[in-house]
Amino acid sequence: MGTDPFRVAPSPWIARFAALVPAGGSVLDLACGGGRHARLFLDRGHTVTAVDRDVTQARLAEGAELIAADLEDGSPWPLAGCGFDAVVVTNYLWRPLFPTILAALKPGGVLLYETFAAGNEVFGRPANPDHLLRRGELLDLARGLTVAAYEDGIAEHAKVVQRIAAISGPGPAELP
Ligand SMILES: C[S@@+](CC[C@H](N)C(=O)[O-])C[C@H]1O[C@@H](n2cnc3c(N)ncnc32)[C@H](O)[C@@H]1O
């Protein structure tokens, strides 16, 4: 039996922190690509909305609501008024979207974000600073959220990444 080229494994970071998302909660996979994380959360029993400018790649994310949208061309945000229990972004960076990502989190919602970081240019692409997180950038994005885990400048598998798992609102230790 051959390997299904579309069954690409989820990021270990996203898989590791998937359990932070409340059971049955809604998940938004932004710039979903082939839909590996949409599938991960569908398999975990979540409702999933997946957005990409090219949703033809995500055809195996059956069960997800697939939305074709260009996130960078100034079009209106396709999910206005919608809140999610988690927003997942991997291997994608468009800084003007940061406020929208945070606004899409319901109270208690989980931000799972992992992408290339400064230093990756040593290994190859992406090398454009527009596509590389600056040191501490995801921590800055998650200011005011409860950070469950954060890694910065980790070089592995010939790439440099930064990643975060954070929960909207105060953590249990800060609750009255
Ligand atoms: C490197 S892939 C990552 C896919 C997926 N998140 C993953 O990690 O498997 C980047 C994705 O961003 C999408 N993308 C790039 N520019 C976009 C834009 N302007 N609007 C929406 N999606 C975009 C691409 O179509 C592609 O699927």
Ligand as a Chemical Component Dictionary entry (heavy atoms), coordinates in Angstrom:
data_LIG
# 
_chem_comp.id                   LIG 
_chem_comp.type                 NON-POLYMER 
_chem_comp.pdbx_formal_charge   0 
_chem_comp.three_letter_code    LIG 
# 
loop_
_chem_comp_atom.comp_id 
_chem_comp_atom.atom_id 
_chem_comp_atom.alt_atom_id 
_chem_comp_atom.type_symbol 
_chem_comp_atom.charge 
_chem_comp_atom.model_Cartn_x 
_chem_comp_atom.model_Cartn_y 
_chem_comp_atom.model_Cartn_z 
_chem_comp_atom.pdbx_ordinal 
LIG C1  C1  C 0  3.281  26.876 3.307  1  
LIG S1  S1  S 1  1.549  26.678 3.059  2  
LIG C2  C2  C 0  1.029  26.184 4.703  3  
LIG C3  C3  C 0  -0.224 25.381 4.681  4  
LIG C4  C4  C 0  -0.702 24.831 6.023  5  
LIG N1  N1  N 0  -0.957 25.873 6.994  6  
LIG C5  C5  C 0  0.273  23.832 6.579  7  
LIG O1  O1  O 0  1.122  24.189 7.416  8  
LIG O2  O2  O -1 0.235  22.684 6.124  9  
LIG C6  C6  C 0  0.970  28.357 2.964  10 
LIG C7  C7  C 0  -0.485 28.463 2.594  11 
LIG O3  O3  O 0  -0.853 29.836 2.630  12 
LIG C8  C8  C 0  -1.752 30.072 1.583  13 
LIG N2  N2  N 0  -1.744 31.488 1.244  14 
LIG C9  C9  C 0  -0.694 32.202 0.804  15 
LIG N3  N3  N 0  -1.051 33.458 0.566  16 
LIG C10 C10 C 0  -2.380 33.545 0.879  17 
LIG C11 C11 C 0  -3.314 34.584 0.833  18 
LIG N4  N4  N 0  -2.971 35.790 0.390  19 
LIG N5  N5  N 0  -4.589 34.350 1.232  20 
LIG C12 C12 C 0  -4.932 33.107 1.658  21 
LIG N6  N6  N 0  -4.072 32.070 1.719  22 
LIG C13 C13 C 0  -2.812 32.292 1.325  23 
LIG C14 C14 C 0  -1.238 29.210 0.447  24 
LIG O4  O4  O 0  -2.247 28.956 -0.524 25 
LIG C15 C15 C 0  -0.792 27.965 1.194  26 
LIG O5  O5  O 0  -1.823 27.009 1.239  27 
# 
loop_
_chem_comp_bond.comp_id 
_chem_comp_bond.atom_id_1 
_chem_comp_bond.atom_id_2 
_chem_comp_bond.value_order 
_chem_comp_bond.pdbx_ordinal 
LIG C1  S1  SING 1  
LIG S1  C2  SING 2  
LIG S1  C6  SING 3  
LIG C2  C3  SING 4  
LIG C3  C4  SING 5  
LIG C4  N1  SING 6  
LIG C4  C5  SING 7  
LIG C5  O1  DOUB 8  
LIG C5  O2  SING 9  
LIG C6  C7  SING 10 
LIG C7  O3  SING 11 
LIG C7  C15 SING 12 
LIG O3  C8  SING 13 
LIG C8  N2  SING 14 
LIG C8  C14 SING 15 
LIG N2  C9  SING 16 
LIG N2  C13 SING 17 
LIG C9  N3  DOUB 18 
LIG N3  C10 SING 19 
LIG C10 C11 SING 20 
LIG C10 C13 DOUB 21 
LIG C11 N4  SING 22 
LIG C11 N5  DOUB 23 
LIG N5  C12 SING 24 
LIG C12 N6  DOUB 25 
LIG N6  C13 SING 26 
LIG C14 O4  SING 27 
LIG C14 C15 SING 28 
LIG C15 O5  SING 29 
# 
